[in-house]
Amino acid sequence: MRIVDVCAFYSPHGGGVKTYVEQKMRIGPELGHDITILAPGDSYSMSERGPHARLITIPGPRFLLDRKYWYFGDEEALHAKLDELAPDFVECSSPWRSANMVARWQGPAPRALVMHADPLSAYAYRWFEPVMSRETIDRRFEPFWRHLRELSQDFERVVCASAELRDRLAAGGVHNTVLHPMGIEADLFSPARRNAALRRRLLTLCGLPESAKLLIGVGRLSPEKRWPMIVDAVAAASQKLPIGMVILGAGKHKQRILKQIAGNPHIRLLKPEKDRIKFATILASADALIHGCEAETFCMAAAEARASGVPVIVPDRGGAADHARGGAGMMYRAGDAMSAARATVKLLQNLPRQPKAAETTTTRGHFERLFADYATVRRGVGVIDTQVA
């Protein structure tokens, strides 16, 4: 199939979407497909990534609040490019303006809306749940729900990477929802990478002996990740057990998080580890991963931890919750530091003697199932299956 991904969330400066589309451009051709990533940028450009993969940008304005990103501002130009590319299948990776543009395109190709973001969890629920019920928030944000319901009628698939998001959208009346969990890099994450000497060095960095427990946190330093809450939770749990924590992350909220740490010698904020083998070794050497964001559409960090044999401590909402099921970790009440502290103590007091990797989907396996689903849609036999694809 000729697949075009209309990717409004793409930025050359990095991020999860960039990683995902780079994987798509590598794996798609290996599976016999032709992949085009169509993104907004400062100017028209085309970068070939092989004989059957390319990244094309068309001119679009930059976001005022984050200059690393652009948006599609010219619907006619987007439609003209889709006409020229003549795709067999079109993906759209944003539920906002670009999705409406793709829905209005007059081409014959079937379409999928890929939910790389969960705006309700990232913003509305996080901001207002302390004072309103989720049902009340949904009523107040009915225009957005109506937008999703209407939009979904123009897409043969609304692809979700977590069961919680898929179920919530379906319950809200969004059509054609399917579950396609994302995958992790094959042969990279494993309990075999656990390194006792590295674990000892990290605990020493946290001012603790080898007998203490080591937590790791991974992710952007942004508000929706709730790092200040995690810092409070770990500090509270440390009253029961000696716990060191290493956070690997970068972002504009670094100073806010350092202020929350407030000189606590047992919690260290470090730069992200770019070397993937070194990162996999650090991850496998921790006793558990703790995560604070209930707005994840999948939660790659938790998936990688599970594959490394590392149990997870995660909120009970959002994509991260999927990774604690089946005995792979503990869930706590989202946004509640004391609930997270209790879950941390309970898990660390009952760690398995032998780390064991949980079964996870590889990145290649994800694309195999996703593209097979698209093929059924294109053949006109795309019966919706709301179970794991």
Backbone hydrogen bonds in HBPLUS format (Angstrom, degrees):
<---DONOR---> <-ACCEPTOR-->    atom                        ^
c    i                          cat <-CA-CA->   ^        H-A-AA   ^      H-
h    n   atom  resd res      DA  || num        DHA   H-A  angle D-A-AA Bond
n    s   type  num  typ     dist DA aas  dist angle  dist       angle   num
A0034-ASP N   A0001-MET O   2.87 MM  33  6.12 168.9  1.89 153.9 157.6     1
A0088-ASP N   A0002-ARG O   2.75 MM  86  5.06 154.2  1.81 137.2 146.3     2
A0089-PHE N   A0002-ARG O   3.18 MM  87  6.49 148.6  2.29 157.3 154.2     3
A0003-ILE N   A0034-ASP O   2.79 MM  31  6.05 164.4  1.82 175.2 177.5     4
A0036-THR N   A0003-ILE O   2.94 MM  33  6.30 153.9  2.01 161.9 167.4     5
A0004-VAL N   A0089-PHE O   3.04 MM  85  6.50 160.4  2.08 159.4 164.5     6
A0091-GLU N   A0004-VAL O   2.79 MM  87  6.12 166.5  1.81 154.1 157.8     7
A0005-ASP N   A0036-THR O   2.81 MM  31  6.20 165.1  1.84 167.2 172.2     8
A0038-LEU N   A0005-ASP O   2.82 MM  33  5.86 170.9  1.83 150.3 153.5     9
A0006-VAL N   A0091-GLU O   2.78 MM  85  5.93 169.7  1.79 151.0 147.8    10
A0093-SER N   A0006-VAL O   3.24 MM  87  6.51 161.0  2.28 153.6 153.1    11
A0007-CYS N   A0038-LEU O   2.80 MM  31  5.82 148.1  1.90 144.1 154.6    12
A0010-TYR N   A0007-CYS O   3.46 MM   3  5.74 169.0  2.47 108.8 111.3    13
A0014-GLY N   A0011-SER O   3.35 MM   3  5.98 167.3  2.37 119.1 119.4    14
A0019-THR N   A0015-GLY O   3.18 MM   4  6.51 161.9  2.21 151.6 156.5    15
A0020-TYR N   A0016-GLY O   2.96 MM   4  6.17 157.0  2.01 146.8 153.4    16
A0021-VAL N   A0017-VAL O   2.89 MM   4  6.16 165.5  1.91 159.0 161.1    17
A0022-GLU N   A0018-LYS O   2.98 MM   4  6.10 153.0  2.05 148.6 156.2    18
A0023-GLN N   A0019-THR O   3.06 MM   4  6.29 154.2  2.13 144.9 151.7    19
A0024-LYS N   A0020-TYR O   2.92 MM   4  6.23 152.2  2.00 144.5 153.1    20
A0025-MET N   A0021-VAL O   2.91 MM   4  6.11 156.9  1.96 146.7 151.5    21
A0026-ARG N   A0022-GLU O   3.14 MM   4  6.35 134.5  2.36 137.2 148.8    22
A0026-ARG N   A0023-GLN O   3.15 MM   3  5.12 130.6  2.40  93.9 107.3    23
A0027-ILE N   A0023-GLN O   2.81 MM   4  5.96 173.2  1.81 162.1 163.5    24
A0028-GLY N   A0024-LYS O   2.84 MM   4  5.37 155.1  1.90 138.8 147.3    25
A0030-GLU N   A0027-ILE O   2.96 MM   3  5.09 117.3  2.37 101.5 118.1    26
A0031-LEU N   A0027-ILE O   3.09 MM   4  6.44 132.4  2.33 148.8 162.4    27
A0031-LEU N   A0028-GLY O   2.97 MM   3  5.20 137.0  2.16 103.3 115.7    28
A0033-HIS N   A0028-GLY O   3.04 MM   5  5.26 164.0  2.07 135.1 133.0    29
A0032-GLY N   A0029-PRO O   2.97 MM   3  4.91 160.8  2.01 103.8 108.6    30
A0035-ILE N   A0052-HIS O   2.94 MM  17  6.23 161.2  1.98 149.7 147.7    31
A0054-ARG N   A0035-ILE O   3.08 MM  19  6.59 141.0  2.24 149.1 160.8    32
A0037-ILE N   A0054-ARG O   2.98 MM  17  6.38 164.5  2.01 156.4 161.3    33
A0056-ILE N   A0037-ILE O   2.79 MM  19  6.06 169.5  1.80 171.5 175.0    34
A0039-ALA N   A0056-ILE O   2.88 MM  17  6.30 164.5  1.91 160.5 165.2    35
A0058-ILE N   A0039-ALA O   3.01 MM  19  6.53 144.5  2.14 150.2 161.3    36
A0041-GLY N   A0058-ILE O   2.99 MM  17  5.79 143.0  2.13 143.2 144.0    37
A0060-GLY N   A0041-GLY O   2.82 MM  19  5.45 143.2  1.96 168.5 162.3    38
A0045-SER N   A0057-THR O   3.08 MM  12  5.21 147.1  2.19 135.8 137.2    39
A0057-THR N   A0045-SER O   2.96 MM  12  5.21 158.5  2.00 138.5 144.7    40
A0047-SER N   A0055-LEU O   2.84 MM   8  5.13 159.4  1.88 146.9 154.0    41
A0055-LEU N   A0047-SER O   2.89 MM   8  5.13 156.7  1.94 141.0 148.4    42
A0049-ARG N   A0053-ALA O   2.75 MM   4  5.06 168.7  1.76 136.7 137.0    43
A0071-TYR N   A0061-PRO O   2.93 MM  10  5.86 140.2  2.09 161.9 172.8    44
A0063-PHE N   A0069-TYR O   2.94 MM   6  5.78 164.9  1.96 138.7 140.9    45
A0069-TYR N   A0066-ASP O   3.16 MM   3  6.07 168.0  2.17 127.8 129.6    46
A0078-LEU N   A0074-ASP O   3.09 MM   4  6.41 154.6  2.16 148.6 155.9    47
A0079-HIS N   A0075-GLU O   2.89 MM   4  6.14 165.0  1.91 155.8 159.5    48
A0080-ALA N   A0076-GLU O   2.86 MM   4  6.03 155.4  1.92 145.8 153.1    49
A0081-LYS N   A0077-ALA O   3.01 MM   4  6.19 152.3  2.09 142.2 149.1    50
A0082-LEU N   A0078-LEU O   3.01 MM   4  6.31 157.3  2.06 149.6 155.8    51
A0083-ASP N   A0079-HIS O   2.88 MM   4  6.14 157.9  1.93 150.2 156.4    52
A0084-GLU N   A0080-ALA O   2.99 MM   4  6.22 155.5  2.05 143.7 150.1    53
A0085-LEU N   A0081-LYS O   2.92 MM   4  6.15 154.9  1.99 149.8 156.4    54
A0086-ALA N   A0082-LEU O   2.93 MM   4  6.01 139.1  2.10 146.6 156.5    55
A0090-VAL N   A0110-PRO O   3.01 MM  20  6.36 162.9  2.04 156.2 161.8    56
A0112-ALA N   A0090-VAL O   2.85 MM  22  6.38 145.9  1.97 153.9 164.0    57
A0092-CYS N   A0112-ALA O   2.84 MM  20  6.26 139.8  2.00 159.0 169.9    58
A0114-VAL N   A0092-CYS O   2.79 MM  22  6.00 162.7  1.81 158.4 164.4    59
A0099-ALA N   A0096-TRP O   3.14 MM   3  5.66 131.9  2.38 110.0 121.6    60
A0100-ASN N   A0097-ARG O   3.09 MM   3  5.33 120.4  2.46 101.9 115.8    61
A0101-MET N   A0097-ARG O   3.11 MM   4  6.49 153.2  2.19 149.1 157.1    62
A0102-VAL N   A0098-SER O   2.91 MM   4  6.20 158.8  1.96 150.3 155.3    63
A0103-ALA N   A0099-ALA O   2.88 MM   4  6.07 155.6  1.94 145.8 153.1    64
A0104-ARG N   A0100-ASN O   3.02 MM   4  6.23 144.0  2.15 142.3 150.9    65
A0105-TRP N   A0102-VAL O   3.18 MM   3  5.19 148.8  2.28  98.9 108.2    66
A0156-GLU N   A0111-ARG O   2.86 MM  45  5.63 127.4  2.15 140.1 152.2    67
A0113-LEU N   A0157-ARG O   2.81 MM  44  6.20 161.1  1.85 155.2 156.7    68
A0159-VAL N   A0113-LEU O   2.76 MM  46  6.06 143.7  1.89 144.7 156.8    69
A0116-HIS N   A0114-VAL O   2.95 MM   2  5.89 124.2  2.27 112.5  96.4    70
A0115-MET N   A0159-VAL O   2.93 MM  44  5.96 173.8  1.94 163.4 164.9    71
A0122-ALA N   A0118-ASP O   2.97 MM   4  6.10 169.4  1.98 161.8 165.1    72
A0123-TYR N   A0119-PRO O   2.95 MM   4  5.79 147.3  2.06 143.7 149.6    73
A0125-TYR N   A0120-LEU O   2.71 MM   5  5.86 174.9  1.71 164.6 166.3    74
A0127-TRP N   A0123-TYR O   2.81 MM   4  5.81 158.3  1.85 159.7 165.0    75
A0128-PHE N   A0124-ALA O   2.99 MM   4  5.97 165.3  2.02 151.3 155.6    76
A0129-GLU N   A0125-TYR O   2.96 MM   4  5.21 153.5  2.03 137.5 141.2    77
A0131-VAL N   A0128-PHE O   2.95 MM   3  5.68 153.7  2.02 121.4 128.9    78
A0132-MET N   A0128-PHE O   2.86 MM   4  5.82 133.7  2.08 149.6 161.8    79
A0137-ILE N   A0133-SER O   3.01 MM   4  6.36 159.2  2.05 151.2 157.2    80
A0138-ASP N   A0134-ARG O   2.86 MM   4  6.11 161.5  1.90 152.6 157.3    81
A0139-ARG N   A0135-GLU O   3.06 MM   4  6.34 151.6  2.15 141.6 149.1    82
A0140-ARG N   A0136-THR O   2.96 MM   4  6.27 155.9  2.01 149.4 156.1    83
A0141-PHE N   A0137-ILE O   2.88 MM   4  6.14 138.8  2.05 146.8 159.0    84
A0142-GLU N   A0139-ARG O   3.25 MM   3  5.04 151.3  2.34 109.1 106.2    85
A0144-PHE N   A0141-PHE O   3.01 MM   3  5.57 129.9  2.27 113.7 125.3    86
A0145-TRP N   A0141-PHE O   3.22 MM   4  6.64 160.5  2.26 150.2 156.0    87
A0146-ARG N   A0142-GLU O   2.75 MM   4  5.96 163.9  1.78 162.8 167.1    88
A0147-HIS N   A0143-PRO O   2.97 MM   4  6.11 150.5  2.06 136.5 144.7    89
A0148-LEU N   A0144-PHE O   2.96 MM   4  6.32 156.5  2.01 151.8 156.9    90
A0149-ARG N   A0145-TRP O   2.89 MM   4  6.18 163.3  1.92 155.1 159.7    91
A0150-GLU N   A0146-ARG O   2.92 MM   4  6.07 168.7  1.93 154.4 157.2    92
A0151-LEU N   A0147-HIS O   2.86 MM   4  5.93 158.2  1.91 146.7 153.8    93
A0152-SER N   A0148-LEU O   2.89 MM   4  5.96 156.8  1.94 148.5 154.0    94
A0153-GLN N   A0150-GLU O   3.26 MM   3  5.56 145.5  2.39 102.8 112.1    95
A0154-ASP N   A0151-LEU O   2.95 MM   3  5.61 158.1  2.00 118.8 125.6    96
A0155-PHE N   A0152-SER O   3.26 MM   3  5.14 165.5  2.28 101.3 105.3    97
A0158-VAL N   A0176-ASN O   2.85 MM  18  5.65 148.7  1.95 140.5 135.0    98
A0178-VAL N   A0158-VAL O   3.00 MM  20  6.13 154.7  2.06 150.8 149.2    99
A0160-CYS N   A0178-VAL O   2.91 MM  18  6.09 158.2  1.96 159.9 167.1   100
A0180-HIS N   A0160-CYS O   2.78 MM  20  5.98 169.3  1.79 167.3 170.9   101
A0166-ARG N   A0162-SER O   3.10 MM   4  6.31 169.4  2.11 151.2 154.6   102
A0167-ASP N   A0163-ALA O   2.85 MM   4  5.94 167.7  1.87 153.9 157.2   103
A0168-ARG N   A0164-GLU O   2.98 MM   4  6.07 156.4  2.04 143.2 150.1   104
A0169-LEU N   A0165-LEU O   2.91 MM   4  6.06 165.7  1.93 156.3 159.7   105
A0170-ALA N   A0166-ARG O   2.98 MM   4  6.12 164.0  2.01 149.2 154.2   106
A0171-ALA N   A0167-ASP O   2.90 MM   4  6.02 157.6  1.95 144.5 151.0   107
A0172-GLY N   A0168-ARG O   3.05 MM   4  6.19 133.8  2.27 135.5 147.4   108
A0172-GLY N   A0169-LEU O   3.07 MM   3  5.02 127.9  2.36  93.1 107.4   109
A0174-VAL N   A0169-LEU O   3.00 MM   5  5.36 162.2  2.04 152.3 146.9   110
A0173-GLY N   A0170-ALA O   3.06 MM   3  5.26 162.0  2.09 109.0 112.5   111
A0389-ALA N   A0179-LEU O   3.04 MM 210  6.01 148.3  2.15 149.3 158.2   112
A0184-ILE N   A0361-THR O   2.96 MM 177  6.51 149.4  2.05 145.7 147.8   113
A0363-THR N   A0184-ILE O   2.88 MM 179  5.03 138.6  2.05 134.9 130.9   114
A0193-ARG N   A0190-SER O   3.12 MM   3  5.76 166.9  2.13 117.3 121.3   115
A0194-ARG N   A0191-PRO O   3.01 MM   3  5.58 166.9  2.03 119.5 123.0   116
A0199-ARG N   A0195-ASN O   2.95 MM   4  6.24 163.7  1.98 155.6 160.6   117
A0200-ARG N   A0196-ALA O   2.96 MM   4  6.14 155.8  2.02 144.0 150.5   118
A0201-ARG N   A0197-ALA O   2.98 MM   4  6.28 152.1  2.05 144.2 151.6   119
A0202-LEU N   A0198-LEU O   2.94 MM   4  6.23 158.4  1.99 156.1 161.4   120
A0203-LEU N   A0199-ARG O   3.00 MM   4  6.26 158.1  2.05 150.3 156.1   121
A0204-THR N   A0200-ARG O   2.93 MM   4  6.14 150.4  2.02 144.2 152.8   122
A0205-LEU N   A0201-ARG O   2.91 MM   4  6.18 149.9  2.00 143.6 151.8   123
A0206-CYS N   A0202-LEU O   3.09 MM   4  6.41 134.6  2.31 135.1 147.1   124
A0206-CYS N   A0203-LEU O   3.01 MM   3  4.89 125.4  2.32  90.7 105.6   125
A0208-LEU N   A0203-LEU O   2.85 MM   5  5.19 163.5  1.88 143.4 144.4   126
A0207-GLY N   A0204-THR O   2.86 MM   3  4.85 158.5  1.91 106.2 110.9   127
A0212-ALA N   A0209-PRO O   3.08 MM   3  5.77 167.3  2.10 120.3 124.3   128
A0213-LYS N   A0242-PRO O   3.00 MM  29  6.37 168.9  2.01 155.2 155.6   129
A0244-GLY N   A0213-LYS O   2.84 MM  31  6.18 168.5  1.86 169.1 171.5   130
A0287-ASP N   A0214-LEU O   2.77 MM  73  5.25 156.0  1.83 145.7 154.0   131
A0215-LEU N   A0244-GLY O   2.81 MM  29  6.15 168.9  1.82 159.8 163.2   132
A0246-VAL N   A0215-LEU O   3.05 MM  31  6.41 156.8  2.10 147.4 151.1   133
A0216-ILE N   A0288-ALA O   3.02 MM  72  6.47 145.7  2.14 150.3 160.4   134
A0290-ILE N   A0216-ILE O   3.01 MM  74  6.29 156.0  2.07 153.4 160.2   135
A0217-GLY N   A0246-VAL O   2.91 MM  29  6.29 152.1  1.99 150.8 153.0   136
A0248-LEU N   A0217-GLY O   2.81 MM  31  6.18 164.8  1.83 162.1 162.8   137
A0219-GLY N   A0248-LEU O   3.17 MM  29  6.62 159.7  2.22 161.8 162.0   138
A0221-LEU N   A0250-ALA O   3.05 MM  29  5.34 162.8  2.08 119.0 119.1   139
A0253-HIS N   A0221-LEU O   3.27 MM  32  5.37 145.3  2.40 156.9 155.7   140
A0225-LYS N   A0222-SER O   3.07 MM   3  5.72 154.1  2.14 120.2 127.9   141
A0226-ARG N   A0223-PRO O   3.07 MM   3  5.62 161.6  2.10 117.7 123.4   142
A0230-ILE N   A0226-ARG O   3.15 MM   4  6.50 154.1  2.22 147.5 155.1   143
A0231-VAL N   A0227-TRP O   2.84 MM   4  6.11 160.1  1.88 161.1 166.0   144
A0232-ASP N   A0228-PRO O   3.05 MM   4  6.30 158.9  2.10 144.9 150.1   145
A0233-ALA N   A0229-MET O   2.87 MM   4  6.15 154.3  1.94 147.0 154.7   146
A0234-VAL N   A0230-ILE O   2.90 MM   4  6.13 164.1  1.93 156.9 159.6   147
A0235-ALA N   A0231-VAL O   2.97 MM   4  6.13 159.2  2.02 148.0 154.3   148
A0236-ALA N   A0232-ASP O   2.95 MM   4  6.16 155.1  2.02 146.7 153.3   149
A0237-ALA N   A0233-ALA O   2.89 MM   4  6.14 160.2  1.93 149.4 155.2   150
A0238-SER N   A0234-VAL O   2.91 MM   4  6.03 140.8  2.06 142.9 153.2   151
A0239-GLN N   A0236-ALA O   3.10 MM   3  5.59 160.5  2.14 110.7 116.9   152
A0240-LYS N   A0237-ALA O   2.95 MM   3  5.60 158.5  2.00 116.6 123.4   153
A0241-LEU N   A0237-ALA O   3.22 MM   4  6.53 151.2  2.31 144.1 152.7   154
A0245-MET N   A0266-HIS O   2.87 MM  21  6.35 157.4  1.92 160.0 166.2   155
A0268-ARG N   A0245-MET O   2.86 MM  23  6.27 163.7  1.89 161.2 165.4   156
A0247-ILE N   A0268-ARG O   2.82 MM  21  6.18 165.8  1.84 166.7 171.3   157
A0270-LEU N   A0247-ILE O   2.77 MM  23  5.94 174.8  1.77 174.9 176.3   158
A0249-GLY N   A0270-LEU O   3.11 MM  21  6.53 164.1  2.14 167.5 164.3   159
A0254-LYS N   A0251-GLY O   3.33 MM   3  5.89 143.0  2.48 123.6 122.4   160
A0257-ILE N   A0253-HIS O   3.15 MM   4  6.46 153.7  2.22 152.1 158.9   161
A0258-LEU N   A0254-LYS O   2.90 MM   4  6.20 160.9  1.94 156.5 162.3   162
A0259-LYS N   A0255-GLN O   2.95 MM   4  6.05 151.2  2.03 142.2 149.7   163
A0260-GLN N   A0256-ARG O   3.15 MM   4  6.42 143.6  2.29 134.6 143.9   164
A0260-GLN N   A0257-ILE O   3.04 MM   3  4.97 117.6  2.44  91.8 107.4   165
A0261-ILE N   A0257-ILE O   2.91 MM   4  6.27 151.3  1.99 149.4 157.6   166
A0262-ALA N   A0258-LEU O   2.93 MM   4  6.18 149.3  2.03 143.0 151.5   167
A0264-ASN N   A0261-ILE O   2.92 MM   3  5.50 160.4  1.96 121.9 128.5   168
A0267-ILE N   A0264-ASN O   3.36 MM   3  5.88 173.7  2.37 117.8 119.3   169
A0279-PHE N   A0275-ASP O   2.86 MM   4  6.10 156.9  1.91 152.5 160.2   170
A0280-ALA N   A0276-ARG O   2.89 MM   4  6.04 161.5  1.92 144.8 149.5   171
A0281-THR N   A0277-ILE O   3.01 MM   4  6.22 145.1  2.13 142.0 151.4   172
A0282-ILE N   A0278-LYS O   2.93 MM   4  6.24 156.9  1.99 150.9 156.7   173
A0283-LEU N   A0279-PHE O   2.90 MM   4  6.15 168.9  1.91 158.6 161.2   174
A0284-ALA N   A0280-ALA O   3.03 MM   4  6.12 162.3  2.06 141.0 145.7   175
A0285-SER N   A0281-THR O   3.10 MM   4  6.16 130.8  2.36 137.5 149.5   176
A0285-SER N   A0282-ILE O   3.11 MM   3  5.18 135.4  2.32  97.7 110.4   177
A0286-ALA N   A0283-LEU O   3.26 MM   3  5.62 165.6  2.28 111.1 115.4   178
A0289-LEU N   A0311-PRO O   2.97 MM  22  6.42 158.2  2.02 156.0 162.9   179
A0313-ILE N   A0289-LEU O   2.78 MM  24  6.14 144.9  1.90 158.4 168.8   180
A0291-HIS N   A0313-ILE O   2.95 MM  22  6.27 157.7  2.00 173.9 173.3   181
A0319-GLY N   A0296-GLU O   2.73 MM  23  4.89 162.1  1.76 137.7 137.2   182
A0303-ALA N   A0299-CYS O   3.23 MM   4  6.54 156.4  2.29 146.2 153.1   183
A0304-GLU N   A0300-MET O   2.88 MM   4  6.10 160.8  1.92 156.7 161.4   184
A0305-ALA N   A0301-ALA O   2.96 MM   4  6.16 148.2  2.06 142.2 151.4   185
A0306-ARG N   A0302-ALA O   2.98 MM   4  6.21 162.0  2.01 149.4 153.3   186
A0307-ALA N   A0303-ALA O   3.10 MM   4  6.36 157.7  2.15 145.8 151.5   187
A0308-SER N   A0304-GLU O   3.10 MM   4  6.26 127.2  2.39 132.7 146.2   188
A0308-SER N   A0305-ALA O   2.92 MM   3  4.94 132.7  2.15  97.2 111.5   189
A0310-VAL N   A0305-ALA O   2.91 MM   5  5.02 160.9  1.94 151.6 145.2   190
A0309-GLY N   A0306-ARG O   3.04 MM   3  5.14 162.3  2.07 107.6 112.0   191
A0358-ALA N   A0306-ARG O   3.01 MM  52  5.32 167.4  2.03 128.5 132.2   192
A0312-VAL N   A0328-ALA O   3.15 MM  16  6.60 151.1  2.23 135.9 143.5   193
A0330-MET N   A0312-VAL O   2.79 MM  18  6.31 149.6  1.88 158.5 167.9   194
A0314-VAL N   A0330-MET O   2.99 MM  16  6.47 157.5  2.04 160.9 165.6   195
A0332-TYR N   A0314-VAL O   3.03 MM  18  6.34 140.5  2.20 144.5 153.1   196
A0316-ASP N   A0332-TYR O   2.91 MM  16  5.61 129.0  2.17 173.8 166.8   197
A0321-ALA N   A0318-GLY O   3.20 MM   3  5.92 142.0  2.35 116.4 124.1   198
A0322-ASP N   A0319-GLY O   3.25 MM   3  5.72 141.1  2.41 109.5 118.1   199
A0323-HIS N   A0320-ALA O   3.04 MM   3  5.71 146.8  2.16 117.2 125.2   200
A0324-ALA N   A0321-ALA O   3.17 MM   3  5.57 165.3  2.19 114.7 119.2   201
A0336-ASP N   A0333-ARG O   3.07 MM   3  5.65 152.3  2.15 148.1 146.9   202
A0340-ALA N   A0336-ASP O   3.02 MM   4  6.29 154.3  2.09 148.3 155.9   203
A0341-ALA N   A0337-ALA O   2.85 MM   4  6.12 147.6  1.95 144.4 153.9   204
A0342-ARG N   A0338-MET O   2.97 MM   4  6.22 160.0  2.01 147.8 152.0   205
A0343-ALA N   A0339-SER O   3.03 MM   4  6.27 159.6  2.08 146.5 152.2   206
A0344-THR N   A0340-ALA O   2.91 MM   4  6.07 150.2  2.00 143.9 152.4   207
A0345-VAL N   A0341-ALA O   3.01 MM   4  6.31 164.3  2.04 154.8 157.3   208
A0346-LYS N   A0342-ARG O   2.99 MM   4  6.17 168.2  2.01 151.5 155.1   209
A0347-LEU N   A0343-ALA O   2.95 MM   4  6.07 162.4  1.98 147.0 151.8   210
A0348-LEU N   A0344-THR O   2.93 MM   4  6.05 171.9  1.94 155.1 157.9   211
A0349-GLN N   A0345-VAL O   2.96 MM   4  6.00 141.4  2.11 146.9 156.1   212
A0350-ASN N   A0347-LEU O   2.96 MM   3  5.22 153.2  2.03 107.1 115.9   213
A0366-HIS N   A0362-THR O   2.92 MM   4  6.25 152.3  2.00 150.5 158.0   214
A0367-PHE N   A0363-THR O   3.12 MM   4  6.49 164.1  2.15 153.8 156.0   215
A0368-GLU N   A0364-ARG O   2.88 MM   4  6.11 154.5  1.94 153.0 161.2   216
A0369-ARG N   A0365-GLY O   3.13 MM   4  6.31 165.2  2.15 149.6 151.8   217
A0370-LEU N   A0366-HIS O   2.91 MM   4  6.09 162.2  1.94 152.7 158.7   218
A0371-PHE N   A0367-PHE O   2.91 MM   4  5.82 171.4  1.92 147.4 150.3   219
A0372-ALA N   A0368-GLU O   3.04 MM   4  6.07 145.9  2.16 137.3 147.2   220
A0373-ASP N   A0369-ARG O   2.99 MM   4  6.17 149.8  2.08 142.8 150.2   221
A0374-TYR N   A0370-LEU O   3.02 MM   4  6.41 154.8  2.08 146.7 153.8   222
A0375-ALA N   A0371-PHE O   2.93 MM   4  6.16 149.3  2.02 141.2 149.5   223
A0376-THR N   A0372-ALA O   3.13 MM   4  6.47 147.4  2.24 142.6 150.1   224
A0377-VAL N   A0373-ASP O   3.12 MM   4  6.48 154.7  2.18 149.0 155.8   225
A0378-ARG N   A0374-TYR O   2.91 MM   4  6.21 160.9  1.95 153.1 158.2   226
A0379-ARG N   A0375-ALA O   2.99 MM   4  6.20 144.7  2.12 142.7 151.7   227
A0381-VAL N   A0376-THR O   2.90 MM   5  5.29 156.8  1.95 165.8 159.4   228
A0380-GLY N   A0377-VAL O   2.91 MM   3  5.08 151.2  1.99 104.1 113.4   229
A0383-VAL N   A0381-VAL O   2.85 MM   2  5.85 132.0  2.09 112.8  97.7   230
